[in-house]
Every structure is written in structure tokens, then in C-alpha cells.
Amino acid sequence: MLSYNKLLKIWTQELQGFNTALISLELKSQEIDGLRQQVLQSNQQLLNSSLLNGDLDISKVDFKKIEQQMNNIQMDMLKLASMMIPNSKNTASSEQS
């Protein structure tokens, strides 16, 4: 079983990698870029949290808020991915034209 500190380190590395990937995307749609910005903002809030920076007083951690932020990130990631993946019907009809 992984220790708490090891899990936090892995989680932080994953979030930082995700931040880097989002920043490197060159998105054209304003809606997609807006979602990307929301995900970046939520991700940065988590990276700056006391939970990930060792300033942790367990009695003061709002786990519900952290869970909500993670859920928001996941939902925005799914929305972003669905907008970036070409719709198979649109792709097929444009190839026939």
C-alpha cells in the first residue's frame, strides 16, 4: 500500500503533467478554450492547496470541496475531449463531399 506522502507526490506530478498538456494545446474554438481555462484554473487551485504542499492540518481540510473540484475537473476534461474528437458523422459526410 502506498503511503499518504507517496500518493500526494504522484497526484501532484499527474496534475502538473496535465497542466503542461493543457497549456500546450492550441485550441481554435472559444468554447473549447474556455473549458481548457476552467480546467487549468481548477487544476492550479488543487496544486496550490495545502493538501498538496505539506501544510496540512487534517481538521481544517474541506474534503467535500476537494472532491467537488476533482469532479469539476473530470467533467470539464470529458467535455473538452468530446469537443476535440471529431464527430464520426461529420467526418464521414465531409469526406464524401
CNS distance restraints for C-alpha pairs under 8 A (distance, minus, plus):
assign (resid   2 and name CA) (resid   6 and name CA) 6.17 0.50 0.50
assign (resid   2 and name CA) (resid   7 and name CA) 6.34 0.50 0.50
assign (resid   3 and name CA) (resid   7 and name CA) 6.24 0.50 0.50
assign (resid   4 and name CA) (resid   8 and name CA) 6.23 0.50 0.50
assign (resid   5 and name CA) (resid   9 and name CA) 6.15 0.50 0.50
assign (resid   6 and name CA) (resid  10 and name CA) 6.22 0.50 0.50
assign (resid   7 and name CA) (resid  11 and name CA) 6.02 0.50 0.50
assign (resid   8 and name CA) (resid  12 and name CA) 5.97 0.50 0.50
assign (resid   8 and name CA) (resid  52 and name CA) 6.11 0.50 0.50
assign (resid   9 and name CA) (resid  13 and name CA) 6.19 0.50 0.50
assign (resid   9 and name CA) (resid  52 and name CA) 7.73 0.50 0.50
assign (resid  10 and name CA) (resid  14 and name CA) 6.19 0.50 0.50
assign (resid  11 and name CA) (resid  15 and name CA) 6.20 0.50 0.50
assign (resid  12 and name CA) (resid  16 and name CA) 6.11 0.50 0.50
assign (resid  12 and name CA) (resid  47 and name CA) 6.53 0.50 0.50
assign (resid  12 and name CA) (resid  52 and name CA) 6.71 0.50 0.50
assign (resid  13 and name CA) (resid  17 and name CA) 6.10 0.50 0.50
assign (resid  14 and name CA) (resid  18 and name CA) 6.14 0.50 0.50
assign (resid  15 and name CA) (resid  19 and name CA) 6.10 0.50 0.50
assign (resid  15 and name CA) (resid  43 and name CA) 6.57 0.50 0.50
assign (resid  15 and name CA) (resid  47 and name CA) 7.14 0.50 0.50
assign (resid  16 and name CA) (resid  20 and name CA) 6.25 0.50 0.50
assign (resid  16 and name CA) (resid  47 and name CA) 7.67 0.50 0.50
assign (resid  17 and name CA) (resid  21 and name CA) 6.26 0.50 0.50
assign (resid  18 and name CA) (resid  22 and name CA) 6.17 0.50 0.50
assign (resid  19 and name CA) (resid  23 and name CA) 6.15 0.50 0.50
assign (resid  19 and name CA) (resid  40 and name CA) 6.19 0.50 0.50
assign (resid  19 and name CA) (resid  43 and name CA) 7.03 0.50 0.50
assign (resid  19 and name CA) (resid  44 and name CA) 7.79 0.50 0.50
assign (resid  20 and name CA) (resid  24 and name CA) 6.25 0.50 0.50
assign (resid  21 and name CA) (resid  25 and name CA) 6.55 0.50 0.50
assign (resid  22 and name CA) (resid  36 and name CA) 6.62 0.50 0.50
assign (resid  22 and name CA) (resid  40 and name CA) 7.09 0.50 0.50
assign (resid  27 and name CA) (resid  32 and name CA) 6.77 0.50 0.50
assign (resid  27 and name CA) (resid  33 and name CA) 5.95 0.50 0.50
assign (resid  28 and name CA) (resid  32 and name CA) 7.52 0.50 0.50
assign (resid  28 and name CA) (resid  33 and name CA) 7.21 0.50 0.50
assign (resid  29 and name CA) (resid  33 and name CA) 6.12 0.50 0.50
assign (resid  30 and name CA) (resid  34 and name CA) 5.99 0.50 0.50
assign (resid  31 and name CA) (resid  35 and name CA) 6.33 0.50 0.50
assign (resid  32 and name CA) (resid  36 and name CA) 6.15 0.50 0.50
assign (resid  32 and name CA) (resid  80 and name CA) 6.13 0.50 0.50
assign (resid  32 and name CA) (resid  83 and name CA) 6.92 0.50 0.50
assign (resid  33 and name CA) (resid  37 and name CA) 6.14 0.50 0.50
assign (resid  34 and name CA) (resid  38 and name CA) 6.30 0.50 0.50
assign (resid  35 and name CA) (resid  39 and name CA) 6.22 0.50 0.50
assign (resid  35 and name CA) (resid  76 and name CA) 6.26 0.50 0.50
assign (resid  35 and name CA) (resid  79 and name CA) 7.77 0.50 0.50
assign (resid  35 and name CA) (resid  80 and name CA) 6.42 0.50 0.50
assign (resid  36 and name CA) (resid  40 and name CA) 6.11 0.50 0.50
assign (resid  36 and name CA) (resid  76 and name CA) 7.76 0.50 0.50
assign (resid  36 and name CA) (resid  80 and name CA) 7.01 0.50 0.50
assign (resid  37 and name CA) (resid  41 and name CA) 6.07 0.50 0.50
assign (resid  38 and name CA) (resid  42 and name CA) 6.21 0.50 0.50
assign (resid  38 and name CA) (resid  76 and name CA) 7.56 0.50 0.50
assign (resid  39 and name CA) (resid  43 and name CA) 5.90 0.50 0.50
assign (resid  39 and name CA) (resid  72 and name CA) 7.86 0.50 0.50
assign (resid  39 and name CA) (resid  73 and name CA) 5.45 0.50 0.50
assign (resid  39 and name CA) (resid  76 and name CA) 6.21 0.50 0.50
assign (resid  39 and name CA) (resid  77 and name CA) 7.06 0.50 0.50
assign (resid  40 and name CA) (resid  44 and name CA) 5.98 0.50 0.50
assign (resid  41 and name CA) (resid  45 and name CA) 6.22 0.50 0.50
assign (resid  42 and name CA) (resid  46 and name CA) 6.41 0.50 0.50
assign (resid  42 and name CA) (resid  69 and name CA) 6.39 0.50 0.50
assign (resid  42 and name CA) (resid  72 and name CA) 7.75 0.50 0.50
assign (resid  42 and name CA) (resid  73 and name CA) 6.48 0.50 0.50
assign (resid  43 and name CA) (resid  47 and name CA) 6.25 0.50 0.50
assign (resid  43 and name CA) (resid  73 and name CA) 7.06 0.50 0.50
assign (resid  44 and name CA) (resid  48 and name CA) 6.08 0.50 0.50
assign (resid  45 and name CA) (resid  49 and name CA) 6.11 0.50 0.50
assign (resid  46 and name CA) (resid  52 and name CA) 7.33 0.50 0.50
assign (resid  46 and name CA) (resid  66 and name CA) 7.58 0.50 0.50
assign (resid  46 and name CA) (resid  69 and name CA) 7.75 0.50 0.50
assign (resid  47 and name CA) (resid  52 and name CA) 6.17 0.50 0.50
assign (resid  47 and name CA) (resid  53 and name CA) 7.75 0.50 0.50
assign (resid  48 and name CA) (resid  52 and name CA) 6.96 0.50 0.50
assign (resid  48 and name CA) (resid  53 and name CA) 6.97 0.50 0.50
assign (resid  49 and name CA) (resid  53 and name CA) 6.43 0.50 0.50
assign (resid  50 and name CA) (resid  54 and name CA) 6.05 0.50 0.50
assign (resid  50 and name CA) (resid  55 and name CA) 4.84 0.50 0.50
assign (resid  50 and name CA) (resid  56 and name CA) 5.54 0.50 0.50
assign (resid  51 and name CA) (resid  55 and name CA) 6.62 0.50 0.50
assign (resid  51 and name CA) (resid  56 and name CA) 5.47 0.50 0.50
assign (resid  51 and name CA) (resid  61 and name CA) 7.51 0.50 0.50
assign (resid  56 and name CA) (resid  60 and name CA) 7.92 0.50 0.50
assign (resid  56 and name CA) (resid  61 and name CA) 7.49 0.50 0.50
assign (resid  57 and name CA) (resid  61 and name CA) 6.68 0.50 0.50
assign (resid  62 and name CA) (resid  66 and name CA) 6.51 0.50 0.50
assign (resid  63 and name CA) (resid  67 and name CA) 6.01 0.50 0.50
assign (resid  64 and name CA) (resid  68 and name CA) 6.09 0.50 0.50
assign (resid  65 and name CA) (resid  69 and name CA) 6.15 0.50 0.50
assign (resid  66 and name CA) (resid  70 and name CA) 6.19 0.50 0.50
assign (resid  67 and name CA) (resid  71 and name CA) 6.14 0.50 0.50
assign (resid  68 and name CA) (resid  72 and name CA) 6.13 0.50 0.50
assign (resid  69 and name CA) (resid  73 and name CA) 6.18 0.50 0.50
assign (resid  70 and name CA) (resid  74 and name CA) 6.19 0.50 0.50
assign (resid  71 and name CA) (resid  75 and name CA) 6.13 0.50 0.50
assign (resid  72 and name CA) (resid  76 and name CA) 6.06 0.50 0.50
assign (resid  73 and name CA) (resid  77 and name CA) 6.00 0.50 0.50
assign (resid  74 and name CA) (resid  78 and name CA) 6.29 0.50 0.50
assign (resid  75 and name CA) (resid  79 and name CA) 6.26 0.50 0.50
assign (resid  76 and name CA) (resid  80 and name CA) 5.98 0.50 0.50
assign (resid  77 and name CA) (resid  81 and name CA) 6.04 0.50 0.50
assign (resid  78 and name CA) (resid  82 and name CA) 6.08 0.50 0.50
assign (resid  79 and name CA) (resid  83 and name CA) 6.29 0.50 0.50
assign (resid  80 and name CA) (resid  84 and name CA) 6.28 0.50 0.50
assign (resid  81 and name CA) (resid  85 and name CA) 6.18 0.50 0.50
assign (resid  82 and name CA) (resid  86 and name CA) 7.99 0.50 0.50
assign (resid  86 and name CA) (resid  90 and name CA) 7.36 0.50 0.50
assign (resid  86 and name CA) (resid  91 and name CA) 6.61 0.50 0.50
assign (resid  87 and name CA) (resid  91 and name CA) 6.14 0.50 0.50
assign (resid  88 and name CA) (resid  92 and name CA) 6.03 0.50 0.50
assign (resid  89 and name CA) (resid  93 and name CA) 6.17 0.50 0.50
assign (resid  90 and name CA) (resid  94 and name CA) 6.05 0.50 0.50
assign (resid  91 and name CA) (resid  95 and name CA) 6.15 0.50 0.50
assign (resid  92 and name CA) (resid  96 and name CA) 6.39 0.50 0.50
assign (resid  93 and name CA) (resid  97 and name CA) 6.49 0.50 0.50
